[in-house]
Amino acid sequence: MIDPTGEAHYFSSNADFDSIYPERIQRLSKRHWTPLGVAKKAAQFLAANPGDKILDIGSGVGKFCLVGGFFCPQQHFYGIEQRQELVEHATTAQLLTGVTNVTFMHGDFTRLDVTPYNHFYFYNSFYEHLVESDDRIDDEVDYSEGMYNYNAHALYQALHSKPPGTRVVTFHSLLDEMPPGYQLAYSSLGMLLKGWIKV
Ligand SMILES: C[S@@+](CC[C@H](N)C(=O)[O-])C[C@H]1O[C@@H](n2cnc3c(N)ncnc32)[C@H](O)[C@@H]1O
């Protein structure tokens, strides 16, 4: 593979990639950030056509987007993340890795207009509303089952609004119910990773 950045070593293993981040962020990796191999597979499924725009819904410290951007240079990866601190870690990681086809945004996904984006990645981002406090990233968010339902409904509506050809990858997702038209086209890791295409 051509390495336009000279920083390919970060993408040779999960541990190499995680070494970019401070220790506290590395400790959260196993539970909260997509493993490098999974991110690569997911991105390659989503990267259907040159120029496609791929959105990570709840992009955390940017791992999926940066791995996707590195292995799929003909697409652009966008991440939206509600926690400012995590966006800052993502931006620093982008500078270190030199991946240019990635844009990080700070904000709430439920307020985002998804019209510009072709395909979507979703690592069970709203699940933190349903788990015990030990399993959360921090205490910065108002957690409740109501917020889980609110976020899940917004995602359903967003995916429902997209045209045929839209691809979605879910990882560890509870979203058994995709909007009408989405067909399972790919699965891996005992169905933990699923790729959907709207027909
Ligand atoms: C499981 S982590 C996944 C991070 C990243 N996608 C990855 O795979 O490495 C989910 C992230 O979604 C974020 N999140 C949850 N609800 C959100 C919302 N409504 N808008 C934006 N970000 C959200 C959380 O703050 C958390 O960082």
The ligand as a Tripos MOL2 file, in Angstrom:
@<TRIPOS>MOLECULE
LIG
   27    29     1     0     0
SMALL
NO_CHARGES

@<TRIPOS>ATOM
      1 C1        -18.9720    3.1160   21.6860 C.3       1 LIG1
      2 S1        -18.2510    4.7250   21.3990 S.3       1 LIG1
      3 C2        -17.6900    4.4640   19.7160 C.3       1 LIG1
      4 C3        -16.6260    5.4180   19.2460 C.3       1 LIG1
      5 C4        -16.1840    5.2830   17.7970 C.3       1 LIG1
      6 N1        -17.3270    5.2260   16.8970 N.3       1 LIG1
      7 C5        -15.3430    4.0500   17.5850 C.2       1 LIG1
      8 O1        -15.8940    3.0820   17.0560 O.co2     1 LIG1
      9 O2        -14.1720    3.9990   17.9380 O.co2     1 LIG1
     10 C6        -19.7420    5.7150   21.2010 C.3       1 LIG1
     11 C7        -19.5500    7.2190   21.2200 C.3       1 LIG1
     12 O3        -20.7940    7.8190   20.8310 O.3       1 LIG1
     13 C8        -20.9060    9.0640   21.4750 C.3       1 LIG1
     14 N2        -22.3300    9.4720   21.4380 N.ar      1 LIG1
     15 C9        -23.3760    8.8920   22.0730 C.ar      1 LIG1
     16 N3        -24.5340    9.5300   21.7710 N.ar      1 LIG1
     17 C10       -24.2080   10.5470   20.9230 C.ar      1 LIG1
     18 C11       -24.9630   11.5550   20.2600 C.ar      1 LIG1
     19 N4        -26.3020   11.6660   20.4050 N.pl3     1 LIG1
     20 N5        -24.3070   12.4390   19.4680 N.ar      1 LIG1
     21 C12       -22.9550   12.3620   19.3080 C.ar      1 LIG1
     22 N6        -22.1920   11.4330   19.9260 N.ar      1 LIG1
     23 C13       -22.7930   10.5210   20.7170 C.ar      1 LIG1
     24 C14       -20.3480    8.7860   22.8720 C.3       1 LIG1
     25 O4        -19.9610   10.0010   23.5080 O.3       1 LIG1
     26 C15       -19.1790    7.8510   22.5350 C.3       1 LIG1
     27 O5        -17.9900    8.5730   22.4040 O.3       1 LIG1
@<TRIPOS>BOND
     1     1     2 1
     2     2     3 1
     3     2    10 1
     4     3     4 1
     5     4     5 1
     6     5     6 1
     7     5     7 1
     8     7     8 2
     9     7     9 1
    10    10    11 1
    11    11    12 1
    12    11    26 1
    13    12    13 1
    14    13    14 1
    15    13    24 1
    16    14    15 ar
    17    14    23 ar
    18    15    16 ar
    19    16    17 ar
    20    17    18 ar
    21    17    23 ar
    22    18    19 1
    23    18    20 ar
    24    20    21 ar
    25    21    22 ar
    26    22    23 ar
    27    24    25 1
    28    24    26 1
    29    26    27 1
@<TRIPOS>SUBSTRUCTURE
     1 LIG1         1 GROUP 0 **** ****
